[in-house]
Amino acid sequence: MLILLPLVIAVATGIGMHYGSPNRHSRGVALVPAIATAIAAIVWAAMTWMGFAEDNPWIWLASIVAPIVITYPTTLWLARTRAAHDAAEAARLGVA
C-alpha cells in the first residue's frame, strides 16, 4: 500500500517535467507522468523483490530519484526525435 506514495510523487514530478521541458506541444500531457510513474513502480517492485523493506530509506530514495533522473532525459530525447521526424516528414511531403 505504501507504493502509492512514491507513485503519486512520480506523477507530480512528471507533470512538472512535462510543463518545464521544451516542445511540450509535441506530446500528450499524460506521457511524461506515465513514464515517471512506470519507472517508480518498476524501481519499487525491483527493490522489494531484492529484499528491501518498506521502512528502508533506500527504497524511498530510489523510487523518488530514479524517475527524475531517467524521465527528464527521456523527455528531451522524445521532443528532439519528434521534431526531427516532423521536419523530415514535412520535407518529404513538400510542405516545409
Protein Blocks (a to p, Z undefined) as FASTA:
>chain_A
ZZmmmmmmmmmmmmmmmmmpghklmpcfklmmmmmmmmmmmmmmmmmmnopafklmklmm
mmmmmmmmmmmmmmmmmmmmmmmmmmmmmmmnopZZ
